[in-house]
Amino acid sequence: MASHLEQRRHLDLLFSVDAAVSLLFGAASLLTPHGILQTIIGGGKKAHLLLLSIRAVARIEHMMCIFA
């Protein structure tokens, strides 16, 4: 059975990976030009709302990483 310290290190590693992926995803979605993302997602009003939702989630995840 893993000791408490080993479990803690494992959870710290998982959190670090999650935070790094969230920051990369957030930076990519916030810095990518709107037109390119709409081309990737597809045009139309639904694509615009999806893009805004993705950017909002990225901002929330970024703020959670900063204050964690």
MIMI-283563 format. One record per residue: residue number from 1; residue in one letter; x, y, z of N, C-alpha, C in turn. Coordinates in Angstrom, 2 decimals, padded with zeros to 5 digits, always signed. Example, Ala and Ser with C-alpha at 12.3 -4.5 7.8 and 13.67 -1.06 7.14 Angstrom:
# MIMI-283563
<rec 1; 'A'; <+013.19; -005.69; +007.80>; <+012.30; -004.50; +007.80>; <+013.20; -003.30; +007.80>>;
<rec 2; 'S'; <+012.85; -002.25; +007.08>; <+013.67; -001.06; +007.14>; <+012.90; +000.03; +007.87>>;
//
This chain:
# MIMI-283563
<rec 1; 'M'; <+000.84; -001.18; +000.00>; <+000.00; +000.00; +000.00>; <+000.89; +001.24; +000.00>>;
<rec 2; 'A'; <+000.53; +002.20; -000.81>; <+001.33; +003.42; -000.93>; <+001.19; +004.28; +000.33>>;
<rec 3; 'S'; <+002.29; +004.87; +000.69>; <+002.26; +005.72; +001.88>; <+001.53; +007.04; +001.56>>;
<rec 4; 'H'; <+001.22; +007.75; +002.61>; <+000.54; +009.04; +002.47>; <+001.38; +010.01; +001.63>>;
<rec 5; 'L'; <+002.68; +010.01; +001.82>; <+003.57; +010.91; +001.08>; <+003.58; +010.56; -000.41>>;
<rec 6; 'E'; <+003.58; +009.29; -000.74>; <+003.56; +008.87; -002.14>; <+002.24; +009.25; -002.80>>;
<rec 7; 'Q'; <+001.14; +009.06; -002.07>; <-000.16; +009.45; -002.60>; <-000.22; +010.95; -002.84>>;
<rec 8; 'R'; <+000.33; +011.71; -001.92>; <+000.34; +013.17; -002.05>; <+001.15; +013.61; -003.26>>;
<rec 9; 'R'; <+002.31; +012.98; -003.46>; <+003.14; +013.31; -004.63>; <+002.43; +012.96; -005.93>>;
<rec 10; 'H'; <+001.73; +011.85; -005.94>; <+000.98; +011.45; -007.13>; <-000.12; +012.48; -007.44>>;
<rec 11; 'L'; <-000.85; +012.89; -006.43>; <-001.90; +013.90; -006.63>; <-001.32; +015.24; -007.06>>;
<rec 12; 'D'; <-000.17; +015.61; -006.50>; <+000.49; +016.85; -006.91>; <+000.90; +016.79; -008.37>>;
<rec 13; 'L'; <+001.40; +015.64; -008.80>; <+001.79; +015.47; -010.20>; <+000.57; +015.57; -011.11>>;
<rec 14; 'L'; <-000.52; +014.91; -010.73>; <-001.75; +014.99; -011.52>; <-002.26; +016.42; -011.62>>;
<rec 15; 'F'; <-002.22; +017.16; -010.51>; <-002.67; +018.55; -010.54>; <-001.77; +019.38; -011.43>>;
<rec 16; 'S'; <-000.47; +019.15; -011.37>; <+000.47; +019.91; -012.21>; <+000.21; +019.67; -013.69>>;
<rec 17; 'V'; <-000.03; +018.42; -014.06>; <-000.33; +018.10; -015.46>; <-001.63; +018.76; -015.88>>;
<rec 18; 'D'; <-002.65; +018.68; -015.03>; <-003.94; +019.29; -015.34>; <-003.80; +020.81; -015.49>>;
<rec 19; 'A'; <-003.05; +021.43; -014.60>; <-002.85; +022.88; -014.68>; <-002.11; +023.28; -015.95>>;
<rec 20; 'A'; <-001.09; +022.52; -016.32>; <-000.32; +022.82; -017.53>; <-001.19; +022.70; -018.78>>;
<rec 21; 'V'; <-001.98; +021.63; -018.85>; <-002.86; +021.44; -020.00>; <-003.91; +022.55; -020.04>>;
<rec 22; 'S'; <-004.45; +022.93; -018.92>; <-005.45; +024.00; -018.87>; <-004.86; +025.33; -019.33>>;
<rec 23; 'L'; <-003.65; +025.62; -018.89>; <-003.00; +026.87; -019.31>; <-002.72; +026.88; -020.81>>;
<rec 24; 'L'; <-002.25; +025.75; -021.35>; <-002.00; +025.67; -022.79>; <-003.29; +025.81; -023.58>>;
<rec 25; 'F'; <-004.33; +025.11; -023.15>; <-005.62; +025.19; -023.83>; <-006.17; +026.62; -023.75>>;
<rec 26; 'G'; <-006.08; +027.22; -022.58>; <-006.57; +028.59; -022.40>; <-005.82; +029.59; -023.24>>;
<rec 27; 'A'; <-004.50; +029.49; -023.25>; <-003.68; +030.41; -024.05>; <-004.00; +030.25; -025.53>>;
<rec 28; 'A'; <-004.13; +029.01; -025.98>; <-004.44; +028.77; -027.40>; <-005.79; +029.35; -027.76>>;
<rec 29; 'S'; <-006.80; +029.14; -026.91>; <-008.13; +029.64; -027.27>; <-008.25; +031.14; -027.13>>;
<rec 30; 'L'; <-007.49; +031.74; -026.25>; <-007.58; +033.20; -026.10>; <-006.74; +033.94; -027.13>>;
<rec 31; 'L'; <-005.66; +033.34; -027.61>; <-004.76; +034.04; -028.52>; <-005.00; +033.74; -029.99>>;
<rec 32; 'T'; <-005.73; +032.67; -030.28>; <-006.01; +032.33; -031.68>; <-007.03; +033.31; -032.24>>;
<rec 33; 'P'; <-006.76; +033.86; -033.42>; <-007.72; +034.81; -034.01>; <-009.11; +034.19; -034.21>>;
<rec 34; 'H'; <-010.10; +035.00; -034.03>; <-011.50; +034.58; -034.09>; <-011.82; +033.91; -035.43>>;
<rec 35; 'G'; <-011.36; +034.49; -036.51>; <-011.67; +033.96; -037.84>; <-011.13; +032.55; -038.06>>;
<rec 36; 'I'; <-009.93; +032.29; -037.55>; <-009.33; +030.96; -037.71>; <-010.14; +029.93; -036.93>>;
<rec 37; 'L'; <-010.53; +030.28; -035.70>; <-011.31; +029.33; -034.90>; <-012.67; +029.06; -035.53>>;
<rec 38; 'Q'; <-013.29; +030.08; -036.12>; <-014.58; +029.85; -036.76>; <-014.43; +028.96; -037.97>>;
<rec 39; 'T'; <-013.31; +029.07; -038.68>; <-013.06; +028.20; -039.82>; <-012.89; +026.75; -039.35>>;
<rec 40; 'I'; <-012.17; +026.56; -038.25>; <-011.95; +025.21; -037.72>; <-013.26; +024.61; -037.23>>;
<rec 41; 'I'; <-014.03; +025.39; -036.46>; <-015.27; +024.90; -035.87>; <-016.37; +024.79; -036.93>>;
<rec 42; 'G'; <-016.39; +025.72; -037.85>; <-017.45; +025.82; -038.85>; <-018.14; +027.15; -038.66>>;
<rec 43; 'G'; <-018.76; +027.67; -039.68>; <-019.37; +028.99; -039.60>; <-020.72; +028.97; -038.92>>;
<rec 44; 'G'; <-021.33; +030.15; -038.86>; <-022.68; +030.25; -038.33>; <-022.76; +030.75; -036.91>>;
<rec 45; 'K'; <-024.00; +030.99; -036.48>; <-024.26; +031.53; -035.14>; <-023.89; +030.52; -034.05>>;
<rec 46; 'K'; <-024.16; +029.23; -034.28>; <-023.84; +028.22; -033.28>; <-022.33; +028.14; -033.07>>;
<rec 47; 'A'; <-021.56; +028.27; -034.14>; <-020.10; +028.23; -034.02>; <-019.61; +029.42; -033.20>>;
<rec 48; 'H'; <-020.23; +030.57; -033.39>; <-019.84; +031.76; -032.62>; <-020.12; +031.56; -031.13>>;
<rec 49; 'L'; <-021.27; +031.01; -030.81>; <-021.60; +030.75; -029.41>; <-020.68; +029.70; -028.81>>;
<rec 50; 'L'; <-020.33; +028.68; -029.58>; <-019.39; +027.65; -029.12>; <-018.03; +028.27; -028.85>>;
<rec 51; 'L'; <-017.57; +029.13; -029.73>; <-016.29; +029.80; -029.55>; <-016.29; +030.64; -028.28>>;
<rec 52; 'L'; <-017.35; +031.39; -028.04>; <-017.44; +032.19; -026.83>; <-017.46; +031.31; -025.58>>;
<rec 53; 'S'; <-018.13; +030.17; -025.66>; <-018.18; +029.24; -024.53>; <-016.79; +028.66; -024.23>>;
<rec 54; 'I'; <-016.07; +028.28; -025.28>; <-014.72; +027.73; -025.10>; <-013.82; +028.77; -024.45>>;
<rec 55; 'R'; <-013.89; +030.01; -024.91>; <-013.06; +031.07; -024.34>; <-013.44; +031.34; -022.89>>;
<rec 56; 'A'; <-014.73; +031.28; -022.56>; <-015.16; +031.51; -021.17>; <-014.62; +030.41; -020.26>>;
<rec 57; 'V'; <-014.71; +029.16; -020.71>; <-014.18; +028.05; -019.91>; <-012.68; +028.19; -019.74>>;
<rec 58; 'A'; <-011.99; +028.60; -020.78>; <-010.54; +028.77; -020.70>; <-010.19; +029.85; -019.68>>;
<rec 59; 'R'; <-010.95; +030.93; -019.65>; <-010.69; +032.00; -018.68>; <-010.93; +031.52; -017.25>>;
<rec 60; 'I'; <-011.99; +030.77; -017.06>; <-012.30; +030.24; -015.72>; <-011.21; +029.29; -015.26>>;
<rec 61; 'E'; <-010.77; +028.38; -016.15>; <-009.70; +027.45; -015.79>; <-008.41; +028.19; -015.48>>;
<rec 62; 'H'; <-008.13; +029.23; -016.25>; <-006.92; +030.02; -016.00>; <-006.98; +030.68; -014.62>>;
<rec 63; 'M'; <-008.13; +031.24; -014.29>; <-008.28; +031.88; -012.98>; <-008.16; +030.85; -011.85>>;
<rec 64; 'M'; <-008.69; +029.64; -012.07>; <-008.59; +028.60; -011.04>; <-007.13; +028.19; -010.83>>;
<rec 65; 'C'; <-006.33; +028.17; -011.89>; <-004.91; +027.81; -011.76>; <-004.15; +028.91; -011.01>>;
<rec 66; 'I'; <-004.51; +030.15; -011.26>; <-003.81; +031.26; -010.60>; <-004.08; +031.26; -009.11>>;
<rec 67; 'F'; <-005.33; +031.02; -008.72>; <-005.70; +031.12; -007.30>; <-005.59; +029.81; -006.55>>;
<rec 68; 'A'; <-005.15; +028.75; -007.22>; <-005.02; +027.45; -006.54>; <-003.81; +027.42; -005.64>>;
//
